[in-house]
């Protein structure tokens, strides 16, 4: 490698994509540096995204414990200060893990705000001033910021985005969540679990339309039991803040409905955090939403500039971002790296949590693929009874003729862990016979695979019996 540059790879951003790319390049014996604007590494994932929201969820569930009454709900709400303390503890631990991993792999960490000078030169500005470093290749992995509310920048007090949640000093009595995507649904269910009265507003008629509709129906049922009010097919027309007395916010919907809340959480998407980078100075193009288009090697329109993670758009998952960074690092240096394809699990950390992998019933119906369903309930397993989860639902979709597994969908405790068994079977081309002939630990939630397989087999037998009678 030429020594005319300071580094072989310069990574902008220390989230999952940046970490994975930097470590992979180091394993290939390249000189690697990472620019991070914060004083700690970890990126958006660690500080305002995945880690805080998931930790807050677990902290609330743990703090409530068994202190729940079926008729009246929780008996005492947790203190926000205690919840935030737990989140900060996990963030600090995760930051140490990430930094240690980078240091062990001889990756140089450069603190400051990055800005392109040209495709090979990047300036770094911090309290000590501005310096410029050069690199043969640059990977942009700076992540995203929560989109600003239509009322203007959030004040972090009455008008919030998901980036502001950890600024709350106490739990509100009631909360309006505008936006029913993954983040909005997660926070709506999390705060409802903590005893906050939540109203969820979304202009779409169907929440999470990429998720199996039966699973979404069950989620909404569970959220309604926690006193969540849904206003679907509705849009916010006006927002007014009242500061006198007890501060509160009034939302007027286009239908004329009005919602009064202590706070409003706008969750209306995320925007790439690329503005400070001056991508134009490097000639890097973006689309109409600020995302960076890339090819199969995660290369931008500029040959030596790559991008990975949320900044390139869909699927914008921490897990896929990590794989994108690894693949980009391999391919930029001429090493083979197989793409992870389109089969990967989705996890939605609502309460209860949801996970899925493969096709939904709606997709198979639209594509005219013949299929049969196998369903299991957590209450049918001893482990479900032990955990006290009698509402969990699990379903598998099998091809009616080949019996291949086409999709796995789950809502309930540890759904995001359970789904990986189904993911492996789909990836390896397995199907109904695998589950019928396999043994699962007892008592475990994984037994739902066996139960659902028998349920599907019974349905398939009934279909064959009906055909014979008709003949």
C-alpha positions, 0 to 999 in steps of 0.5 A: 500500500502506498505511503503517500497517505496517512492512512489506508482507511479513514472511518467517519463514525464509530457506530456498528458500521464504522466499528466493523469496517475499521476492525476488518481493515485492521485484520487485513493489515491496513492502517486505520483511523476513526473520527468520532465527534463525541468524546466517547466511541459508540455512535448514534447506536450507543448514545441516542438510538438502540442501546438507550431505548432497549436499556430503558425498556428493560429498566422499566420492566425490571423496576416494575417486576411483579408489581402489576395488578391485572385490573388496575395496572402498576402500583407505583411508577419508576423514577426517571432518575433511576431509569436514566442511571441504568441507561448511563451505566450500560452506555458507559460499559458499551463504550468501554467494550467498543474502545477496547476492541478498537484499541486492541486492533491498533485503530487510531481514534481521532476526536473531532468533527469531520469535514471533507476537503477533497476525496482523500483529505478530511479536516478534523476540528476539536477544542485544540483546533483543526488538522487535516489527515489523508487517506487512500479510502474513506468510509462514511458511517456517521449515522442519522439524527431524529428528524425535526418536528414540523413545529421546528427544532425540539426544545427537549422539554415539551416537544421532543424527538427520540434523541431527547428522551434521556433529557427527561427529568421525570416521567410525564403523566401523559404523552402524545407520540406522533409517528407510528413507525418502529421507534414511535411504537417502541417508545409508546409501549415502553412509556405505557408500561411505566404507567404513562397514559399514551396517545399514538398518532399516525397518518397511516391506517395500519401500524408497521405495515411490513409486519405480519398483520396478525402480530400487529393486531396482537401488539395493539391489543396488548398496548390498549390493555395498558391504556394506549389510545390509537389515532390512526389515519390522523395527521397533526394540523397544529401544535400549541404550547401552554406555559402558564401553570402546569406546562402542557401541549395541545395537538389539533388533528386535521380531523378536528380532534384535540389531544392535551399532553404533558409532552409530545414525542415526534417520531417521524423518521431520521435524517442522515447526519451528513451536513457537517461533512461537506460531502460536496467538497469530495464530490459525493452525491446524495439523494433527495432525502440526504442519503448516500447512494452506493453500489454492491461494494458500498462505494459512492459515486466517488471511487475511493469514498464508501458509505455504510449503515443508516446513512445509506438508508434501508434497512437501517438496522444495527446488525445489517450496518455492521455487516455492511461495514465489514463487506465494504472494508473487504471489497475496497481492498480487493478481498472477496466478501459474500453479501448477506442477502435479503434474509435477516431478522427484524426486531421491534423492542416494543412491550411485548417485543416482536421479531420476524424473518422471511415472508409475511402472509400478506406477501405470500398472498400477494405473490400467489404462493400457496402456504399453510400456517402453524401457530403456537401460543406461549401458554402451551409451553411450560416455559411460558407458564413459568415466565408468566407470559400467556399472551405470546404468539408464534407462527410459521409459514410453510410452502403447501407443496414443498413444506419449506419454511417461508417465514417466522413471526413472533410476539412475546418474551424473547421473540428477538432471540427465538427468531434465529432458529427459524432464520437458520432453517430458512437459510439452509433450505429446511422445512417442516420435517426438521421441526417434526423430527427435532428435539428441543430443550424442556422447558424452553420457549423454543418448544413453540417451533415443535408445537407450531410444526405439529399445528401446520402438519395437522392443517396440511393433513386436513387439506389433503383429506379434503382433496381426497374426498372431493376426488 
